Amino acid sequence: MAEAVRRRVLVVDDAGLVRRYYREALEAAGYLVDEALNGLEALEKLLLQPADLVVVDVNMPQMDGFTFLKALRRQAAPLCAIPALVISTESGPQDFAAAQAAGANFYLVKPVSQATLTDYADLMCGAGA
């Protein structure tokens, strides 16, 4: 019997506690998790090893989430097709529109429960880890 493939998620957020919270939830659900502090570091990591999903904050130093998503969507396949879940404290209609324009697949407003995070990861990675 073949072993199930574990999906890889890259969590991009400058807040260590947020990254840890997401990591714990995703690893408990069976995902492999890597972390980046900002969009620039995330792009570097994805060029070395693509992920099955990126979970990204908006407000970060060096390269914010929207700039990161635009840069990601300009990459060659398979990078440009990686699903992106934006999770931010920003909650205005302009924020949702900016996320969509940047290439986000879904946008959630913090705080997000661990169950909600893993539900979206399962949805975006296909029927679970």
C-alpha positions, 0 to 999 in steps of 0.5 A: 500500500502506497504511503499518502503524500504529505502536502507542503504549506509555506506560512509567510508572516513576520509574527513568530507567534502567528507562524507557530500557531499556524504551524501547530494546526497544519502539522497536526492535520498532517501537513509539512510546514515551512516558514518565511518572515516576508515575501522576499524570503518566501519567494526564495524558498519557493524557488528552491522548493515549491509548496502546495499552498502558501498562507500569507499575511499582508503587512510585512517588512521588505516585501508585503503580501500583495507584492509577494503574490503579484511576484509569485503569479509572474513566475513560471509554472508550477510556481505561478499556480500555487494556491494562496490563502491571505490571512490579515487583520485588514478587513475592508472591501478594498483589502479583499479587492486588492488581495484578489487583484494580487492573485489570492484564492481566498482571504480571511480576517484574523483571528482565524481558528485552527479548524478554519485554517485546516479546513481551507488548507484541505480545500485548497490542497484537495481533500486533505493532507 
